[in-house]
Amino acid sequence: MMNVPRRALLLSGGLGTRLRPLTETIPKCLVPIQGKPVLGYWIDMLLDAGVERILINTHYLPDQVRDYCNSDTWRDQIDLVHEEELLGTAGTLRANHDYFRGQSPFFMAHADNLSVFDPAVYFLTHERRPSGCVGTIMTFETDQPQSCGILELDSHEVVQCVHEKVANPPGNLANGAVFLLETEVLDWVCANPEACDFCGDVVPSLTGKWYTFFNETFHRDIGTIAALKKAESDFVWNKK
């Protein structure tokens, strides 16, 4: 039987500064795509796939996020934690380590990106990861590699090098900021309190221990108005 992660962390506290003026009145995670908040797509996709509980961190305009979650049909499976000061993506995981302790593997994603994939295929890919890999990163092909973390893989699809937002990256295979993580990653984050950003600090530090899952369906950073407009026109949601 496939090992479905029981718990997930959806990182939702960002300010969305590149989406202003839209995000002056709405948090980035609640920006609608075809009438539905981005966060809602994540909640539906994960809980439909068998994840039991989701932890969502709040910071910017938290009342809106709280009201949305409390009105959602999945509300009994959603937990909220507020950050008065943003802790950073690794810091949020560290601060909530008890929530994920003993929950290996667990899921983590930047919930202000727009993504569609088959969770069951992702979970199965992680189960089949090579020996020594402590997590599986979702990858995608980007048309803006300078703005992403670009990954170099070996013949076994294990990360060998990380180029985090460099001017001339050697390819376009990007880190989608979506992860399946084993307890070893949680232990590393807790043992290294100086690590603040998960993609910038944790991922490069564990190079050689990341397996990868390629998202061939849809993944988009909607961090700018132009990207948001393109996502609005390109996005297709095939919820069963």
C-alpha positions as a printed Julia matrix, in Angstrom:
240×3 Matrix{Float64}:
   0.0    0.0     0.0
   1.3    3.46   -0.91
   2.49   5.58    2.0
   0.37   8.76    1.76
   1.74  11.64    3.84
  -0.64  12.33    6.69
   0.35  15.95    7.26
   1.19  18.93    5.09
   2.52  22.46    5.56
   1.23  25.13    3.19
   3.39  28.23    3.47
   1.0   31.14    3.1
   2.4   34.11    5.01
   4.12  36.01    2.2
   3.49  39.67    1.45
   3.16  39.35   -2.33
   4.87  42.7    -2.9
   5.36  42.11   -6.64
   1.58  41.77   -7.03
   0.75  45.21   -5.67
  -1.66  46.96   -5.85
  -3.71  43.74   -5.93
  -2.15  42.46   -2.7
  -2.72  45.7    -0.84
  -6.17  44.33    0.01
  -5.81  40.55   -0.36
  -3.05  38.13    0.69
  -1.2   36.46   -2.16
  -2.39  32.98   -1.19
  -6.0   34.1    -1.68
  -5.49  35.7    -5.1
  -8.18  34.12   -7.28
  -7.45  32.12  -10.4
 -10.6   31.6   -12.46
 -12.65  32.62   -9.44
 -11.02  30.38   -6.84
  -8.2   31.32   -4.4
  -4.85  29.66   -5.07
  -4.87  28.27   -1.52
  -8.16  26.52   -2.23
  -6.66  24.51   -5.07
  -3.92  23.23   -2.76
  -6.35  22.31    0.02
  -8.65  20.41   -2.34
  -5.85  18.59   -4.12
  -4.06  17.4    -0.97
  -7.07  16.4     1.11
  -8.72  14.67   -1.84
  -5.49  12.66   -2.17
  -5.7   11.35    1.4
  -3.64  13.83    3.4
  -5.27  14.01    6.83
  -4.32  17.43    8.18
  -2.9   20.66    6.77
  -1.04  23.34    8.72
  -1.24  26.84    7.23
   0.86  29.72    8.54
  -0.5   33.26    8.43
   1.12  36.67    8.71
  -0.09  39.27    6.2
  -3.84  40.01    6.37
  -4.33  36.92    8.55
  -8.03  37.48    9.23
  -8.82  36.92    5.56
  -6.91  33.63    5.49
  -8.53  32.54    8.75
 -12.03  33.4     7.51
 -11.45  31.54    4.27
 -10.2   28.41    6.02
 -12.97  28.48    8.6
 -15.59  28.61    5.84
 -14.0   25.86    3.75
 -15.65  22.45    3.52
 -12.37  20.94    4.74
 -12.17  23.26    7.79
 -12.04  20.42   10.33
  -8.79  19.2     8.77
  -7.07  22.58    8.64
  -4.87  24.0    11.41
  -3.68  27.61   11.47
  -0.6   29.11   13.11
   0.07  32.86   13.13
   3.49  34.49   12.83
   3.72  38.04   14.17
   7.14  38.21   12.53
   7.8   36.13    9.44
  10.06  33.25   10.41
  11.24  32.33    6.94
  10.2   29.12    5.24
  12.7   26.99    7.13
  11.88  28.88   10.33
   8.19  28.03   10.02
   9.03  24.35    9.72
  11.39  24.58   12.7
   8.83  26.37   14.86
   6.24  23.67   14.15
   8.52  20.64   14.33
   6.26  18.9    16.86
   3.41  18.97   14.32
   5.47  16.91   11.89
   7.52  14.78   14.29
   6.79  11.13   13.59
   4.9   12.0    10.39
   7.46  10.82    7.86
   7.03  11.58    5.06
   5.26  14.92    5.19
   4.4   17.43    2.49
   5.46  21.08    2.25
   4.74  23.68   -0.43
   4.72  27.39   -1.11
   0.95  27.75   -1.36
   1.11  30.99   -3.34
   2.34  29.1    -6.4
  -0.22  27.56   -8.72
   0.31  23.86   -9.37
  -1.57  20.85  -10.72
  -0.18  17.32  -10.55
  -1.23  13.82   -9.56
  -0.39  13.54   -5.84
  -0.49   9.72   -5.98
   2.24   9.66   -8.64
   4.32  12.11   -6.6
   3.9   10.03   -3.43
   4.86   6.86   -5.28
   7.91   8.54   -6.81
   9.08   9.48   -3.33
   8.58   5.94   -2.08
  10.85   4.7    -4.88
  13.6    7.26   -4.23
  17.2    6.04   -4.28
  18.9    5.03   -1.04
  20.24   8.0     0.88
  17.69  10.52   -0.39
  15.84  12.31    2.41
  13.31  14.18    0.31
  11.8   14.59   -3.15
  11.6   17.98   -4.84
   9.0   18.77   -7.46
  10.64  20.18  -10.58
   9.28  21.98  -13.63
  10.59  23.64  -16.76
  10.65  27.42  -16.47
  10.84  30.1   -19.12
  12.5   32.45  -16.59
  15.43  30.42  -15.2
  17.19  33.51  -13.81
  14.36  33.97  -11.29
  14.3   30.35  -10.09
  16.44  27.81   -8.33
  17.84  25.73  -11.2
  18.79  22.12  -10.47
  21.35  19.84  -12.07
  20.59  16.13  -11.76
  22.56  12.93  -12.21
  21.39   9.94  -14.25
  19.27   8.77  -11.29
  17.42  12.15  -11.1
  19.14  13.06   -7.83
  20.11  16.72   -7.33
  23.85  17.3    -7.75
  23.99  21.09   -7.92
  21.71  24.02   -7.08
  21.91  27.42   -8.82
  19.68  29.74   -6.81
  18.57  32.72   -8.92
  21.85  33.26  -10.82
  22.34  35.36  -13.94
  23.31  32.53  -16.3
  21.88  29.24  -15.0
  22.9   26.04  -16.84
  19.4   24.97  -17.84
  15.71  25.52  -17.13
  14.83  22.66  -14.76
  13.6   24.53  -11.7
  12.84  23.79   -8.07
   9.05  24.13   -7.73
   9.21  24.76   -3.95
   7.07  21.65   -3.39
   8.54  18.9    -1.24
   8.03  15.48    0.29
  10.26  15.3     3.34
  11.56  12.63    5.67
  12.35  13.12    9.35
  16.04  13.6     8.54
  15.22  16.94    6.89
  13.26  18.09    9.94
  16.17  17.07   12.17
  18.62  19.02   10.0
  16.47  22.16   10.06
  16.12  21.97   13.85
  19.88  21.45   14.26
  20.74  24.45   12.07
  18.85  27.45   13.45
  20.75  29.82   11.16
  18.9   28.32    8.16
  16.04  30.7     7.38
  14.94  30.09    3.8
  14.21  26.5     2.83
  15.05  26.79   -0.85
  18.02  29.09   -0.32
  19.56  27.48    2.77
  18.27  23.94    3.26
  18.09  22.63   -0.3
  21.71  23.48   -1.23
  22.99  22.14    2.11
  21.51  18.71    1.38
  22.68  18.46   -2.22
  23.03  14.84   -3.24
  20.18  13.78   -0.95
  17.24  15.1    -2.98
  15.31  12.94   -5.4
  13.09  14.7    -7.95
   9.58  14.47   -9.38
   8.95  16.28  -12.66
   5.62  18.12  -12.92
   4.64  17.79  -16.55
   1.09  19.07  -16.0
   1.13  22.65  -14.7
   3.23  24.72  -12.31
   3.46  28.5   -12.24
   4.89  31.15   -9.96
   2.18  33.82   -9.99
   4.38  36.38   -8.26
   3.91  39.18  -10.81
   0.88  40.71  -12.48
   2.09  39.44  -15.88
   2.53  35.89  -14.56
  -0.88  36.03  -12.89
  -2.58  37.06  -16.12
  -0.85  34.26  -18.03
  -1.84  31.72  -15.38
  -5.44  32.92  -15.54
  -5.56  32.2   -19.28
  -3.51  28.96  -19.29
  -4.78  27.19  -16.18
  -6.99  24.12  -16.48
  -8.34  22.49  -13.31
  -9.39  18.88  -13.74
 -10.8   18.15  -10.31
 -12.67  14.87  -10.3
